[in-house]
Amino acid sequence: MDAAACSGLAEAEPGEYVVISFGDDGCGMDPETLARIFEPFFTTKEVGKGTGLGLAILWGIVRQNRGFVDVSGTPGMGTTFRIYLPRCLDNPA
């Protein structure tokens, strides 16, 4: 990814990445929800149905490994997550 490709992605830095992408065609997320999904303890679930730690932990692991997460979603159209991790060219053997 060059600087132009990174310009619209928060925390993205130019470089070579491996991307893991997954999505659904569920209820999607509005912009207000998307803005908060990586906050610890933020959840859209009712009390007692979840802690909201899953996405915060995902974000932390990815950032610790110099990657970033891009999320897009539209209410009624689903949500897509793209996890970018730096490509490693070293031979561990």
PDB file with one MODEL, atoms N, CA, C and O in Angstrom:
MODEL        1
ATOM      1  N   MET A   1       0.845  -1.176   0.000  1.00  0.00           N
ATOM      2  CA  MET A   1       0.000   0.000   0.000  1.00  0.00           C
ATOM      3  C   MET A   1       0.883   1.228   0.000  1.00  0.00           C
ATOM      4  O   MET A   1       1.806   1.343   0.806  1.00  0.00           O
ATOM      5  N   ASP A   2       0.597   2.145  -0.905  1.00  0.00           N
ATOM      6  CA  ASP A   2       1.354   3.392  -0.943  1.00  0.00           C
ATOM      7  C   ASP A   2       0.657   4.444  -0.084  1.00  0.00           C
ATOM      8  O   ASP A   2      -0.406   4.188   0.481  1.00  0.00           O
ATOM      9  N   ALA A   3       1.256   5.617   0.011  1.00  0.00           N
ATOM     10  CA  ALA A   3       0.712   6.685   0.856  1.00  0.00           C
ATOM     11  C   ALA A   3      -0.699   7.078   0.441  1.00  0.00           C
ATOM     12  O   ALA A   3      -1.533   7.363   1.300  1.00  0.00           O
ATOM     13  N   ALA A   4      -0.979   7.100  -0.846  1.00  0.00           N
ATOM     14  CA  ALA A   4      -2.328   7.461  -1.315  1.00  0.00           C
ATOM     15  C   ALA A   4      -3.364   6.446  -0.840  1.00  0.00           C
ATOM     16  O   ALA A   4      -4.458   6.827  -0.426  1.00  0.00           O
ATOM     17  N   ALA A   5      -3.031   5.168  -0.897  1.00  0.00           N
ATOM     18  CA  ALA A   5      -3.962   4.128  -0.454  1.00  0.00           C
ATOM     19  C   ALA A   5      -4.190   4.191   1.052  1.00  0.00           C
ATOM     20  O   ALA A   5      -5.266   3.835   1.533  1.00  0.00           O
ATOM     21  N   CYS A   6      -3.186   4.640   1.795  1.00  0.00           N
ATOM     22  CA  CYS A   6      -3.291   4.725   3.255  1.00  0.00           C
ATOM     23  C   CYS A   6      -4.012   5.976   3.728  1.00  0.00           C
ATOM     24  O   CYS A   6      -4.453   6.032   4.875  1.00  0.00           O
ATOM     25  N   SER A   7      -4.142   6.973   2.874  1.00  0.00           N
ATOM     26  CA  SER A   7      -4.652   8.276   3.312  1.00  0.00           C
ATOM     27  C   SER A   7      -6.053   8.216   3.901  1.00  0.00           C
ATOM     28  O   SER A   7      -6.359   9.010   4.791  1.00  0.00           O
ATOM     29  N   GLY A   8      -6.899   7.334   3.460  1.00  0.00           N
ATOM     30  CA  GLY A   8      -8.255   7.260   3.981  1.00  0.00           C
ATOM     31  C   GLY A   8      -8.446   6.238   5.084  1.00  0.00           C
ATOM     32  O   GLY A   8      -9.568   6.022   5.543  1.00  0.00           O
ATOM     33  N   LEU A   9      -7.367   5.609   5.513  1.00  0.00           N
ATOM     34  CA  LEU A   9      -7.457   4.549   6.513  1.00  0.00           C
ATOM     35  C   LEU A   9      -6.745   4.973   7.792  1.00  0.00           C
ATOM     36  O   LEU A   9      -5.543   5.239   7.783  1.00  0.00           O
ATOM     37  N   ALA A  10      -7.485   5.033   8.878  1.00  0.00           N
ATOM     38  CA  ALA A  10      -6.892   5.429  10.160  1.00  0.00           C
ATOM     39  C   ALA A  10      -5.778   4.465  10.546  1.00  0.00           C
ATOM     40  O   ALA A  10      -5.943   3.249  10.446  1.00  0.00           O
ATOM     41  N   GLU A  11      -4.658   4.998  10.983  1.00  0.00           N
ATOM     42  CA  GLU A  11      -3.511   4.256  11.501  1.00  0.00           C
ATOM     43  C   GLU A  11      -2.750   3.468  10.451  1.00  0.00           C
ATOM     44  O   GLU A  11      -1.831   2.727  10.800  1.00  0.00           O
ATOM     45  N   ALA A  12      -3.098   3.601   9.181  1.00  0.00           N
ATOM     46  CA  ALA A  12      -2.405   2.875   8.122  1.00  0.00           C
ATOM     47  C   ALA A  12      -1.097   3.559   7.770  1.00  0.00           C
ATOM     48  O   ALA A  12      -1.018   4.786   7.726  1.00  0.00           O
ATOM     49  N   GLU A  13      -0.072   2.754   7.521  1.00  0.00           N
ATOM     50  CA  GLU A  13       1.218   3.250   7.076  1.00  0.00           C
ATOM     51  C   GLU A  13       1.587   2.515   5.799  1.00  0.00           C
ATOM     52  O   GLU A  13       1.274   1.333   5.656  1.00  0.00           O
ATOM     53  N   PRO A  14       2.245   3.192   4.872  1.00  0.00           N
ATOM     54  CA  PRO A  14       2.634   2.529   3.623  1.00  0.00           C
ATOM     55  C   PRO A  14       3.485   1.284   3.882  1.00  0.00           C
ATOM     56  O   PRO A  14       4.284   1.247   4.818  1.00  0.00           O
ATOM     57  N   GLY A  15       3.304   0.283   3.050  1.00  0.00           N
ATOM     58  CA  GLY A  15       4.077  -0.946   3.172  1.00  0.00           C
ATOM     59  C   GLY A  15       3.351  -2.105   2.512  1.00  0.00           C
ATOM     60  O   GLY A  15       2.303  -1.931   1.891  1.00  0.00           O
ATOM     61  N   GLU A  16       3.926  -3.289   2.659  1.00  0.00           N
ATOM     62  CA  GLU A  16       3.318  -4.506   2.125  1.00  0.00           C
ATOM     63  C   GLU A  16       2.565  -5.207   3.250  1.00  0.00           C
ATOM     64  O   GLU A  16       3.082  -5.372   4.355  1.00  0.00           O
ATOM     65  N   TYR A  17       1.335  -5.616   2.947  1.00  0.00           N
ATOM     66  CA  TYR A  17       0.472  -6.229   3.950  1.00  0.00           C
ATOM     67  C   TYR A  17      -0.173  -7.509   3.427  1.00  0.00           C
ATOM     68  O   TYR A  17      -0.363  -7.692   2.225  1.00  0.00           O
ATOM     69  N   VAL A  18      -0.495  -8.370   4.353  1.00  0.00           N
ATOM     70  CA  VAL A  18      -1.369  -9.507   4.111  1.00  0.00           C
ATOM     71  C   VAL A  18      -2.720  -9.085   4.676  1.00  0.00           C
ATOM     72  O   VAL A  18      -2.787  -8.534   5.775  1.00  0.00           O
ATOM     73  N   VAL A  19      -3.797  -9.340   3.931  1.00  0.00           N
ATOM     74  CA  VAL A  19      -5.126  -8.886   4.352  1.00  0.00           C
ATOM     75  C   VAL A  19      -6.033 -10.088   4.607  1.00  0.00           C
ATOM     76  O   VAL A  19      -6.135 -11.006   3.793  1.00  0.00           O
ATOM     77  N   ILE A  20      -6.682 -10.047   5.760  1.00  0.00           N
ATOM     78  CA  ILE A  20      -7.722 -11.021   6.095  1.00  0.00           C
ATOM     79  C   ILE A  20      -9.031 -10.252   6.044  1.00  0.00           C
ATOM     80  O   ILE A  20      -9.209  -9.276   6.772  1.00  0.00           O
ATOM     81  N   SER A  21      -9.950 -10.687   5.185  1.00  0.00           N
ATOM     82  CA  SER A  21     -11.208  -9.963   5.005  1.00  0.00           C
ATOM     83  C   SER A  21     -12.382 -10.902   5.255  1.00  0.00           C
ATOM     84  O   SER A  21     -12.401 -12.037   4.778  1.00  0.00           O
ATOM     85  N   PHE A  22     -13.352 -10.413   6.006  1.00  0.00           N
ATOM     86  CA  PHE A  22     -14.574 -11.183   6.220  1.00  0.00           C
ATOM     87  C   PHE A  22     -15.740 -10.231   6.442  1.00  0.00           C
ATOM     88  O   PHE A  22     -15.555  -9.111   6.918  1.00  0.00           O
ATOM     89  N   GLY A  23     -16.904 -10.668   6.107  1.00  0.00           N
ATOM     90  CA  GLY A  23     -18.070  -9.817   6.247  1.00  0.00           C
ATOM     91  C   GLY A  23     -19.343 -10.617   6.362  1.00  0.00           C
ATOM     92  O   GLY A  23     -19.338 -11.847   6.298  1.00  0.00           O
ATOM     93  N   ASP A  24     -20.427  -9.899   6.534  1.00  0.00           N
ATOM     94  CA  ASP A  24     -21.735 -10.532   6.611  1.00  0.00           C
ATOM     95  C   ASP A  24     -22.756  -9.654   5.895  1.00  0.00           C
ATOM     96  O   ASP A  24     -22.456  -8.531   5.490  1.00  0.00           O
ATOM     97  N   ASP A  25     -23.942 -10.177   5.751  1.00  0.00           N
ATOM     98  CA  ASP A  25     -25.027  -9.403   5.138  1.00  0.00           C
ATOM     99  C   ASP A  25     -26.123  -9.146   6.167  1.00  0.00           C
ATOM    100  O   ASP A  25     -27.310  -9.107   5.844  1.00  0.00           O
ATOM    101  N   GLY A  26     -25.686  -8.969   7.423  1.00  0.00           N
ATOM    102  CA  GLY A  26     -26.610  -8.763   8.533  1.00  0.00           C
ATOM    103  C   GLY A  26     -27.131  -7.345   8.624  1.00  0.00           C
ATOM    104  O   GLY A  26     -27.305  -6.668   7.611  1.00  0.00           O
ATOM    105  N   CYS A  27     -27.381  -6.900   9.845  1.00  0.00           N
ATOM    106  CA  CYS A  27     -28.037  -5.607  10.063  1.00  0.00           C
ATOM    107  C   CYS A  27     -27.117  -4.412   9.846  1.00  0.00           C
ATOM    108  O   CYS A  27     -27.601  -3.282   9.776  1.00  0.00           O
ATOM    109  N   GLY A  28     -25.792  -4.623   9.735  1.00  0.00           N
ATOM    110  CA  GLY A  28     -24.868  -3.518   9.503  1.00  0.00           C
ATOM    111  C   GLY A  28     -24.704  -2.630  10.719  1.00  0.00           C
ATOM    112  O   GLY A  28     -25.243  -2.911  11.790  1.00  0.00           O
ATOM    113  N   MET A  29     -23.953  -1.553  10.540  1.00  0.00           N
ATOM    114  CA  MET A  29     -23.716  -0.612  11.635  1.00  0.00           C
ATOM    115  C   MET A  29     -23.811   0.815  11.114  1.00  0.00           C
ATOM    116  O   MET A  29     -23.372   1.124  10.006  1.00  0.00           O
ATOM    117  N   ASP A  30     -24.395   1.672  11.941  1.00  0.00           N
ATOM    118  CA  ASP A  30     -24.457   3.090  11.576  1.00  0.00           C
ATOM    119  C   ASP A  30     -23.115   3.745  11.918  1.00  0.00           C
ATOM    120  O   ASP A  30     -22.315   3.159  12.648  1.00  0.00           O
ATOM    121  N   PRO A  31     -22.859   4.946  11.402  1.00  0.00           N
ATOM    122  CA  PRO A  31     -21.570   5.614  11.643  1.00  0.00           C
ATOM    123  C   PRO A  31     -21.241   5.808  13.128  1.00  0.00           C
ATOM    124  O   PRO A  31     -20.074   5.721  13.511  1.00  0.00           O
ATOM    125  N   GLU A  32     -22.230   6.064  13.955  1.00  0.00           N
ATOM    126  CA  GLU A  32     -21.989   6.259  15.389  1.00  0.00           C
ATOM    127  C   GLU A  32     -21.481   4.976  16.036  1.00  0.00           C
ATOM    128  O   GLU A  32     -20.576   5.014  16.870  1.00  0.00           O
ATOM    129  N   THR A  33     -22.059   3.843  15.655  1.00  0.00           N
ATOM    130  CA  THR A  33     -21.615   2.558  16.192  1.00  0.00           C
ATOM    131  C   THR A  33     -20.228   2.221  15.670  1.00  0.00           C
ATOM    132  O   THR A  33     -19.362   1.803  16.440  1.00  0.00           O
ATOM    133  N   LEU A  34     -20.004   2.396  14.371  1.00  0.00           N
ATOM    134  CA  LEU A  34     -18.686   2.120  13.787  1.00  0.00           C
ATOM    135  C   LEU A  34     -17.585   2.909  14.486  1.00  0.00           C
ATOM    136  O   LEU A  34     -16.475   2.405  14.658  1.00  0.00           O
ATOM    137  N   ALA A  35     -17.879   4.121  14.883  1.00  0.00           N
ATOM    138  CA  ALA A  35     -16.887   4.977  15.532  1.00  0.00           C
ATOM    139  C   ALA A  35     -16.480   4.467  16.911  1.00  0.00           C
ATOM    140  O   ALA A  35     -15.444   4.876  17.435  1.00  0.00           O
ATOM    141  N   ARG A  36     -17.274   3.583  17.505  1.00  0.00           N
ATOM    142  CA  ARG A  36     -17.014   3.148  18.886  1.00  0.00           C
ATOM    143  C   ARG A  36     -16.667   1.677  19.032  1.00  0.00           C
ATOM    144  O   ARG A  36     -16.364   1.240  20.142  1.00  0.00           O
ATOM    145  N   ILE A  37     -16.696   0.899  17.970  1.00  0.00           N
ATOM    146  CA  ILE A  37     -16.627  -0.558  18.116  1.00  0.00           C
ATOM    147  C   ILE A  37     -15.347  -1.084  18.754  1.00  0.00           C
ATOM    148  O   ILE A  37     -15.357  -2.185  19.303  1.00  0.00           O
ATOM    149  N   PHE A  38     -14.249  -0.339  18.702  1.00  0.00           N
ATOM    150  CA  PHE A  38     -13.011  -0.824  19.303  1.00  0.00           C
ATOM    151  C   PHE A  38     -12.807  -0.319  20.727  1.00  0.00           C
ATOM    152  O   PHE A  38     -11.774  -0.604  21.332  1.00  0.00           O
ATOM    153  N   GLU A  39     -13.757   0.419  21.271  1.00  0.00           N
ATOM    154  CA  GLU A  39     -13.667   0.879  22.662  1.00  0.00           C
ATOM    155  C   GLU A  39     -13.889  -0.300  23.607  1.00  0.00           C
ATOM    156  O   GLU A  39     -14.836  -1.068  23.436  1.00  0.00           O
ATOM    157  N   PRO A  40     -13.011  -0.442  24.603  1.00  0.00           N
ATOM    158  CA  PRO A  40     -13.247  -1.513  25.590  1.00  0.00           C
ATOM    159  C   PRO A  40     -14.609  -1.333  26.262  1.00  0.00           C
ATOM    160  O   PRO A  40     -14.988  -0.226  26.643  1.00  0.00           O
ATOM    161  N   PHE A  41     -15.313  -2.412  26.394  1.00  0.00           N
ATOM    162  CA  PHE A  41     -16.611  -2.503  27.057  1.00  0.00           C
ATOM    163  C   PHE A  41     -17.765  -1.903  26.274  1.00  0.00           C
ATOM    164  O   PHE A  41     -18.895  -1.911  26.763  1.00  0.00           O
ATOM    165  N   PHE A  42     -17.522  -1.377  25.060  1.00  0.00           N
ATOM    166  CA  PHE A  42     -18.637  -0.923  24.235  1.00  0.00           C
ATOM    167  C   PHE A  42     -19.312  -2.146  23.633  1.00  0.00           C
ATOM    168  O   PHE A  42     -18.642  -3.023  23.086  1.00  0.00           O
ATOM    169  N   THR A  43     -20.618  -2.207  23.732  1.00  0.00           N
ATOM    170  CA  THR A  43     -21.371  -3.314  23.151  1.00  0.00           C
ATOM    171  C   THR A  43     -22.749  -2.829  22.739  1.00  0.00           C
ATOM    172  O   THR A  43     -23.299  -1.894  23.321  1.00  0.00           O
ATOM    173  N   THR A  44     -23.285  -3.471  21.742  1.00  0.00           N
ATOM    174  CA  THR A  44     -24.666  -3.188  21.328  1.00  0.00           C
ATOM    175  C   THR A  44     -25.599  -4.255  21.866  1.00  0.00           C
ATOM    176  O   THR A  44     -26.805  -4.221  21.621  1.00  0.00           O
ATOM    177  N   LYS A  45     -25.031  -5.207  22.606  1.00  0.00           N
ATOM    178  CA  LYS A  45     -25.824  -6.298  23.167  1.00  0.00           C
ATOM    179  C   LYS A  45     -26.492  -5.850  24.460  1.00  0.00           C
ATOM    180  O   LYS A  45     -26.033  -4.925  25.131  1.00  0.00           O
ATOM    181  N   GLU A  46     -27.573  -6.521  24.789  1.00  0.00           N
ATOM    182  CA  GLU A  46     -28.253  -6.204  26.041  1.00  0.00           C
ATOM    183  C   GLU A  46     -27.414  -6.645  27.224  1.00  0.00           C
ATOM    184  O   GLU A  46     -26.527  -7.488  27.084  1.00  0.00           O
ATOM    185  N   VAL A  47     -27.691  -6.078  28.389  1.00  0.00           N
ATOM    186  CA  VAL A  47     -26.942  -6.376  29.607  1.00  0.00           C
ATOM    187  C   VAL A  47     -26.944  -7.882  29.858  1.00  0.00           C
ATOM    188  O   VAL A  47     -27.979  -8.544  29.782  1.00  0.00           O
ATOM    189  N   GLY A  48     -25.750  -8.404  30.159  1.00  0.00           N
ATOM    190  CA  GLY A  48     -25.609  -9.820  30.443  1.00  0.00           C
ATOM    191  C   GLY A  48     -25.364 -10.685  29.215  1.00  0.00           C
ATOM    192  O   GLY A  48     -25.175 -11.894  29.349  1.00  0.00           O
ATOM    193  N   LYS A  49     -25.363 -10.105  28.038  1.00  0.00           N
ATOM    194  CA  LYS A  49     -25.198 -10.881  26.805  1.00  0.00           C
ATOM    195  C   LYS A  49     -23.826 -10.710  26.157  1.00  0.00           C
ATOM    196  O   LYS A  49     -23.565 -11.324  25.122  1.00  0.00           O
ATOM    197  N   GLY A  50     -22.955  -9.906  26.727  1.00  0.00           N
ATOM    198  CA  GLY A  50     -21.616  -9.733  26.172  1.00  0.00           C
ATOM    199  C   GLY A  50     -20.899  -8.582  26.839  1.00  0.00           C
ATOM    200  O   GLY A  50     -21.525  -7.636  27.317  1.00  0.00           O
ATOM    201  N   THR A  51     -19.563  -8.670  26.867  1.00  0.00           N
ATOM    202  CA  THR A  51     -18.775  -7.650  27.556  1.00  0.00           C
ATOM    203  C   THR A  51     -18.287  -6.535  26.646  1.00  0.00           C
ATOM    204  O   THR A  51     -17.966  -5.447  27.124  1.00  0.00           O
ATOM    205  N   GLY A  52     -18.225  -6.788  25.342  1.00  0.00           N
ATOM    206  CA  GLY A  52     -17.700  -5.795  24.428  1.00  0.00           C
ATOM    207  C   GLY A  52     -16.188  -5.776  24.357  1.00  0.00           C
ATOM    208  O   GLY A  52     -15.619  -4.812  23.845  1.00  0.00           O
ATOM    209  N   LEU A  53     -15.518  -6.798  24.848  1.00  0.00           N
ATOM    210  CA  LEU A  53     -14.057  -6.823  24.835  1.00  0.00           C
ATOM    211  C   LEU A  53     -13.470  -7.435  23.567  1.00  0.00           C
ATOM    212  O   LEU A  53     -12.301  -7.194  23.265  1.00  0.00           O
ATOM    213  N   GLY A  54     -14.230  -8.204  22.830  1.00  0.00           N
ATOM    214  CA  GLY A  54     -13.703  -8.930  21.682  1.00  0.00           C
ATOM    215  C   GLY A  54     -13.029  -8.053  20.646  1.00  0.00           C
ATOM    216  O   GLY A  54     -11.888  -8.325  20.272  1.00  0.00           O
ATOM    217  N   LEU A  55     -13.690  -7.014  20.171  1.00  0.00           N
ATOM    218  CA  LEU A  55     -13.106  -6.161  19.140  1.00  0.00           C
ATOM    219  C   LEU A  55     -11.979  -5.291  19.691  1.00  0.00           C
ATOM    220  O   LEU A  55     -11.039  -4.970  18.963  1.00  0.00           O
ATOM    221  N   ALA A  56     -12.057  -4.909  20.954  1.00  0.00           N
ATOM    222  CA  ALA A  56     -10.965  -4.142  21.563  1.00  0.00           C
ATOM    223  C   ALA A  56      -9.705  -5.008  21.639  1.00  0.00           C
ATOM    224  O   ALA A  56      -8.603  -4.514  21.404  1.00  0.00           O
ATOM    225  N   ILE A  57      -9.856  -6.278  21.961  1.00  0.00           N
ATOM    226  CA  ILE A  57      -8.711  -7.192  22.018  1.00  0.00           C
ATOM    227  C   ILE A  57      -8.165  -7.426  20.613  1.00  0.00           C
ATOM    228  O   ILE A  57      -6.950  -7.411  20.415  1.00  0.00           O
ATOM    229  N   LEU A  58      -9.039  -7.640  19.644  1.00  0.00           N
ATOM    230  CA  LEU A  58      -8.606  -7.796  18.249  1.00  0.00           C
ATOM    231  C   LEU A  58      -7.776  -6.594  17.817  1.00  0.00           C
ATOM    232  O   LEU A  58      -6.683  -6.757  17.275  1.00  0.00           O
ATOM    233  N   TRP A  59      -8.285  -5.391  18.052  1.00  0.00           N
ATOM    234  CA  TRP A  59      -7.588  -4.171  17.670  1.00  0.00           C
ATOM    235  C   TRP A  59      -6.210  -4.112  18.326  1.00  0.00           C
ATOM    236  O   TRP A  59      -5.221  -3.774  17.675  1.00  0.00           O
ATOM    237  N   GLY A  60      -6.150  -4.442  19.615  1.00  0.00           N
ATOM    238  CA  GLY A  60      -4.881  -4.400  20.339  1.00  0.00           C
ATOM    239  C   GLY A  60      -3.862  -5.379  19.781  1.00  0.00           C
ATOM    240  O   GLY A  60      -2.691  -5.026  19.639  1.00  0.00           O
ATOM    241  N   ILE A  61      -4.270  -6.582  19.466  1.00  0.00           N
ATOM    242  CA  ILE A  61      -3.355  -7.582  18.913  1.00  0.00           C
ATOM    243  C   ILE A  61      -2.842  -7.143  17.549  1.00  0.00           C
ATOM    244  O   ILE A  61      -1.648  -7.243  17.269  1.00  0.00           O
ATOM    245  N   VAL A  62      -3.732  -6.662  16.711  1.00  0.00           N
ATOM    246  CA  VAL A  62      -3.336  -6.223  15.372  1.00  0.00           C
ATOM    247  C   VAL A  62      -2.376  -5.038  15.456  1.00  0.00           C
ATOM    248  O   VAL A  62      -1.362  -5.027  14.759  1.00  0.00           O
ATOM    249  N   ARG A  63      -2.670  -4.040  16.292  1.00  0.00           N
ATOM    250  CA  ARG A  63      -1.798  -2.864  16.435  1.00  0.00           C
ATOM    251  C   ARG A  63      -0.442  -3.253  17.025  1.00  0.00           C
ATOM    252  O   ARG A  63       0.586  -2.700  16.634  1.00  0.00           O
ATOM    253  N   GLN A  64      -0.437  -4.196  17.959  1.00  0.00           N
ATOM    254  CA  GLN A  64       0.812  -4.652  18.565  1.00  0.00           C
ATOM    255  C   GLN A  64       1.733  -5.260  17.503  1.00  0.00           C
ATOM    256  O   GLN A  64       2.954  -5.255  17.657  1.00  0.00           O
ATOM    257  N   ASN A  65       1.148  -5.775  16.441  1.00  0.00           N
ATOM    258  CA  ASN A  65       1.918  -6.384  15.359  1.00  0.00           C
ATOM    259  C   ASN A  65       2.064  -5.459  14.150  1.00  0.00           C
ATOM    260  O   ASN A  65       2.294  -5.915  13.030  1.00  0.00           O
ATOM    261  N   ARG A  66       1.926  -4.148  14.393  1.00  0.00           N
ATOM    262  CA  ARG A  66       2.118  -3.094  13.399  1.00  0.00           C
ATOM    263  C   ARG A  66       1.109  -3.149  12.249  1.00  0.00           C
ATOM    264  O   ARG A  66       1.402  -2.714  11.135  1.00  0.00           O
ATOM    265  N   GLY A  67      -0.070  -3.684  12.529  1.00  0.00           N
ATOM    266  CA  GLY A  67      -1.128  -3.721  11.527  1.00  0.00           C
ATOM    267  C   GLY A  67      -2.226  -2.740  11.861  1.00  0.00           C
ATOM    268  O   GLY A  67      -2.102  -1.926  12.776  1.00  0.00           O
ATOM    269  N   PHE A  68      -3.308  -2.831  11.101  1.00  0.00           N
ATOM    270  CA  PHE A  68      -4.467  -1.986  11.353  1.00  0.00           C
ATOM    271  C   PHE A  68      -5.717  -2.698  10.859  1.00  0.00           C
ATOM    272  O   PHE A  68      -5.642  -3.662  10.096  1.00  0.00           O
ATOM    273  N   VAL A  69      -6.863  -2.209  11.305  1.00  0.00           N
ATOM    274  CA  VAL A  69      -8.151  -2.803  10.958  1.00  0.00           C
ATOM    275  C   VAL A  69      -9.003  -1.748  10.269  1.00  0.00           C
ATOM    276  O   VAL A  69      -9.110  -0.616  10.741  1.00  0.00           O
ATOM    277  N   ASP A  70      -9.606  -2.128   9.149  1.00  0.00           N
ATOM    278  CA  ASP A  70     -10.541  -1.263   8.436  1.00  0.00           C
ATOM    279  C   ASP A  70     -11.914  -1.920   8.499  1.00  0.00           C
ATOM    280  O   ASP A  70     -12.061  -3.097   8.169  1.00  0.00           O
ATOM    281  N   VAL A  71     -12.907  -1.167   8.918  1.00  0.00           N
ATOM    282  CA  VAL A  71     -14.260  -1.692   9.030  1.00  0.00           C
ATOM    283  C   VAL A  71     -15.197  -0.799   8.236  1.00  0.00           C
ATOM    284  O   VAL A  71     -15.140   0.427   8.336  1.00  0.00           O
ATOM    285  N   SER A  72     -16.052  -1.418   7.452  1.00  0.00           N
ATOM    286  CA  SER A  72     -17.075  -0.657   6.739  1.00  0.00           C
ATOM    287  C   SER A  72     -18.407  -1.365   6.931  1.00  0.00           C
ATOM    288  O   SER A  72     -18.475  -2.594   6.975  1.00  0.00           O
ATOM    289  N   GLY A  73     -19.445  -0.584   7.043  1.00  0.00           N
ATOM    290  CA  GLY A  73     -20.770  -1.155   7.223  1.00  0.00           C
ATOM    291  C   GLY A  73     -21.841  -0.148   6.914  1.00  0.00           C
ATOM    292  O   GLY A  73     -21.637   1.062   7.015  1.00  0.00           O
ATOM    293  N   THR A  74     -22.976  -0.663   6.540  1.00  0.00           N
ATOM    294  CA  THR A  74     -24.131   0.166   6.231  1.00  0.00           C
ATOM    295  C   THR A  74     -25.347  -0.483   6.860  1.00  0.00           C
ATOM    296  O   THR A  74     -25.559  -1.682   6.684  1.00  0.00           O
ATOM    297  N   PRO A  75     -26.154   0.278   7.592  1.00  0.00           N
ATOM    298  CA  PRO A  75     -27.357  -0.310   8.173  1.00  0.00           C
ATOM    299  C   PRO A  75     -28.186  -1.031   7.102  1.00  0.00           C
ATOM    300  O   PRO A  75     -28.472  -0.491   6.034  1.00  0.00           O
ATOM    301  N   GLY A  76     -28.554  -2.252   7.429  1.00  0.00           N
ATOM    302  CA  GLY A  76     -29.354  -3.079   6.525  1.00  0.00           C
ATOM    303  C   GLY A  76     -28.565  -3.769   5.430  1.00  0.00           C
ATOM    304  O   GLY A  76     -29.132  -4.537   4.653  1.00  0.00           O
ATOM    305  N   MET A  77     -27.249  -3.506   5.351  1.00  0.00           N
ATOM    306  CA  MET A  77     -26.436  -4.056   4.265  1.00  0.00           C
ATOM    307  C   MET A  77     -25.260  -4.910   4.746  1.00  0.00           C
ATOM    308  O   MET A  77     -24.538  -5.466   3.919  1.00  0.00           O
ATOM    309  N   GLY A  78     -25.051  -5.026   6.039  1.00  0.00           N
ATOM    310  CA  GLY A  78     -23.960  -5.843   6.551  1.00  0.00           C
ATOM    311  C   GLY A  78     -22.720  -5.036   6.895  1.00  0.00           C
ATOM    312  O   GLY A  78     -22.698  -3.809   6.800  1.00  0.00           O
ATOM    313  N   THR A  79     -21.687  -5.770   7.299  1.00  0.00           N
ATOM    314  CA  THR A  79     -20.442  -5.182   7.757  1.00  0.00           C
ATOM    315  C   THR A  79     -19.279  -5.993   7.206  1.00  0.00           C
ATOM    316  O   THR A  79     -19.361  -7.216   7.096  1.00  0.00           O
ATOM    317  N   THR A  80     -18.196  -5.305   6.861  1.00  0.00           N
ATOM    318  CA  THR A  80     -16.986  -5.973   6.386  1.00  0.00           C
ATOM    319  C   THR A  80     -15.801  -5.506   7.214  1.00  0.00           C
ATOM    320  O   THR A  80     -15.609  -4.310   7.429  1.00  0.00           O
ATOM    321  N   PHE A  81     -15.010  -6.467   7.674  1.00  0.00           N
ATOM    322  CA  PHE A  81     -13.774  -6.208   8.408  1.00  0.00           C
ATOM    323  C   PHE A  81     -12.604  -6.607   7.517  1.00  0.00           C
ATOM    324  O   PHE A  81     -12.638  -7.653   6.869  1.00  0.00           O
ATOM    325  N   ARG A  82     -11.574  -5.775   7.487  1.00  0.00           N
ATOM    326  CA  ARG A  82     -10.325  -6.087   6.794  1.00  0.00           C
ATOM    327  C   ARG A  82      -9.189  -5.877   7.794  1.00  0.00           C
ATOM    328  O   ARG A  82      -8.986  -4.777   8.307  1.00  0.00           O
ATOM    329  N   ILE A  83      -8.464  -6.949   8.054  1.00  0.00           N
ATOM    330  CA  ILE A  83      -7.339  -6.897   8.974  1.00  0.00           C
ATOM    331  C   ILE A  83      -6.067  -6.896   8.133  1.00  0.00           C
ATOM    332  O   ILE A  83      -5.826  -7.821   7.357  1.00  0.00           O
ATOM    333  N   TYR A  84      -5.262  -5.859   8.290  1.00  0.00           N
ATOM    334  CA  TYR A  84      -4.013  -5.708   7.549  1.00  0.00           C
ATOM    335  C   TYR A  84      -2.860  -5.995   8.496  1.00  0.00           C
ATOM    336  O   TYR A  84      -2.716  -5.336   9.526  1.00  0.00           O
ATOM    337  N   LEU A  85      -2.037  -6.980   8.148  1.00  0.00           N
ATOM    338  CA  LEU A  85      -0.846  -7.306   8.923  1.00  0.00           C
ATOM    339  C   LEU A  85       0.373  -7.174   8.024  1.00  0.00           C
ATOM    340  O   LEU A  85       0.325  -7.584   6.864  1.00  0.00           O
ATOM    341  N   PRO A  86       1.472  -6.609   8.537  1.00  0.00           N
ATOM    342  CA  PRO A  86       2.657  -6.435   7.698  1.00  0.00           C
ATOM    343  C   PRO A  86       3.144  -7.775   7.145  1.00  0.00           C
ATOM    344  O   PRO A  86       3.200  -8.783   7.850  1.00  0.00           O
ATOM    345  N   ARG A  87       3.488  -7.746   5.876  1.00  0.00           N
ATOM    346  CA  ARG A  87       4.017  -8.943   5.231  1.00  0.00           C
ATOM    347  C   ARG A  87       5.414  -9.211   5.778  1.00  0.00           C
ATOM    348  O   ARG A  87       6.222  -8.291   5.904  1.00  0.00           O
ATOM    349  N   CYS A  88       5.693 -10.452   6.099  1.00  0.00           N
ATOM    350  CA  CYS A  88       6.996 -10.839   6.625  1.00  0.00           C
ATOM    351  C   CYS A  88       7.716 -11.656   5.556  1.00  0.00           C
ATOM    352  O   CYS A  88       7.222 -12.693   5.114  1.00  0.00           O
ATOM    353  N   LEU A  89       8.881 -11.179   5.150  1.00  0.00           N
ATOM    354  CA  LEU A  89       9.660 -11.862   4.114  1.00  0.00           C
ATOM    355  C   LEU A  89      10.818 -12.654   4.692  1.00  0.00           C
ATOM    356  O   LEU A  89      11.533 -13.329   3.950  1.00  0.00           O
ATOM    357  N   ASP A  90      11.018 -12.586   6.005  1.00  0.00           N
ATOM    358  CA  ASP A  90      12.110 -13.307   6.640  1.00  0.00           C
ATOM    359  C   ASP A  90      11.861 -14.805   6.600  1.00  0.00           C
ATOM    360  O   ASP A  90      10.724 -15.259   6.729  1.00  0.00           O
ATOM    361  N   ASN A  91      12.916 -15.559   6.423  1.00  0.00           N
ATOM    362  CA  ASN A  91      12.821 -17.003   6.468  1.00  0.00           C
ATOM    363  C   ASN A  91      13.197 -17.438   7.880  1.00  0.00           C
ATOM    364  O   ASN A  91      14.353 -17.296   8.278  1.00  0.00           O
ATOM    365  N   PRO A  92      12.227 -17.972   8.655  1.00  0.00           N
ATOM    366  CA  PRO A  92      12.510 -18.310  10.054  1.00  0.00           C
ATOM    367  C   PRO A  92      13.395 -19.537  10.220  1.00  0.00           C
ATOM    368  O   PRO A  92      13.844 -19.812  11.332  1.00  0.00           O
ATOM    369  N   ALA A  93      13.660 -20.279   9.157  1.00  0.00           N
ATOM    370  CA  ALA A  93      14.444 -21.521   9.279  1.00  0.00           C
ATOM    371  C   ALA A  93      15.907 -21.296   9.413  1.00  0.00           C
ATOM    372  O   ALA A  93      16.672 -22.254   9.523  1.00  0.00           O
TER     373      ALA A  93
ENDMDL
END
